[in-house]
């Protein structure tokens, strides 16, 4: 399977459903992949993007600490597929002996963890081809986040089912 490196552009609440979305963008391309996520995961991703460190470890910090305490580390997150409107991901782990078996994860959890431990986030080429979208280029002084907000005002989760 071929994977495309992506970056997290941001997290936003899609209206009128009030459902959080995380937006991934190809690093060397112009396509975006919106993934609807839960409120807890959206907050965790937003905290990581803003370098906010909670006083006590949240779930994703805890998972990162547990992985590290075993002598392993997260090398990458692969967002692998979408079936029946549900996205799937895997955690790729290594230790001193080499690569460990991939661990199935929800993309929202995988992304939140990857941001904390500075691991790569990649999307399968086939998934980006089937679910990736073009967001009209930002004009004037608009940033990608502003273009994302405008895009969100025009879509619904059913558009990706």
Residue pairs with C-beta under 8 A, 6 or more apart in sequence:
1 78
1 80
1 124
1 125
1 126
2 124
2 125
2 126
3 78
3 122
3 123
3 124
3 125
4 26
4 27
4 28
4 29
4 122
4 123
4 124
4 125
4 128
5 26
5 27
5 28
5 120
5 121
5 122
6 24
6 25
6 26
6 27
6 33
6 79
6 121
6 122
6 123
7 24
7 25
7 27
7 121
8 22
8 23
8 24
8 45
8 49
8 111
8 115
8 121
9 23
9 24
9 25
9 32
9 144
9 145
9 148
10 22
10 23
10 49
10 144
10 145
10 148
11 20
11 21
11 22
11 23
11 37
11 42
11 45
11 46
11 49
12 20
12 21
12 23
12 148
12 149
12 152
13 19
13 20
13 21
13 42
14 20
14 21
14 36
14 152
14 155
14 156
14 157
15 152
15 153
17 156
17 157
19 36
19 157
20 36
20 37
20 38
20 39
20 41
20 42
21 34
21 35
21 36
21 37
21 42
21 152
22 34
22 35
22 37
22 41
22 42
22 45
22 107
22 108
22 111
23 32
23 33
23 34
23 35
23 148
24 32
24 33
24 34
24 35
24 79
24 111
24 121
24 123
25 31
25 32
25 33
25 144
26 32
26 123
26 128
26 132
30 134
31 128
31 132
31 133
31 134
32 132
32 133
32 134
32 135
32 148
32 151
33 79
33 123
33 127
33 128
33 131
33 132
33 133
34 133
34 152
34 155
34 160
35 79
35 87
35 107
35 108
35 111
36 157
37 45
37 107
37 108
38 108
40 59
41 106
41 108
41 109
41 111
41 112
42 108
44 58
44 59
44 60
44 112
45 108
45 111
45 112
45 115
47 54
47 58
48 60
48 112
48 115
48 116
49 115
54 61
57 65
59 109
60 109
60 112
60 113
60 116
61 116
63 109
63 113
64 74
64 113
64 116
64 117
67 73
67 74
67 93
67 117
68 117
70 95
71 95
71 96
72 93
72 94
72 95
72 100
73 93
73 94
73 95
73 117
73 119
74 91
74 92
74 93
74 113
74 114
74 117
74 119
75 92
75 93
75 94
75 99
75 119
75 120
76 92
76 114
76 119
76 120
76 121
76 122
77 89
77 90
77 91
77 92
77 105
77 107
77 110
77 111
77 113
77 114
77 119
77 120
77 121
77 122
78 89
78 90
78 92
78 102
78 122
78 123
78 124
79 87
79 88
79 89
79 107
79 110
79 121
79 122
79 123
79 124
79 127
80 88
80 89
80 90
80 124
80 127
81 87
81 88
81 124
81 126
81 127
82 88
82 127
82 130
82 131
82 160
84 161
85 157
85 160
85 161
87 106
87 107
88 104
88 107
89 104
89 105
89 106
89 107
89 109
89 110
89 111
90 102
90 103
90 104
90 105
90 110
91 102
91 103
91 105
91 110
91 113
92 99
92 102
93 99
93 100
93 102
93 103
94 100
105 113
110 121
111 121
113 119
114 120
114 121
123 132
131 160
133 151
135 144
135 147
135 148
135 151
136 147
136 151
137 147
138 144
138 146
138 147
142 150
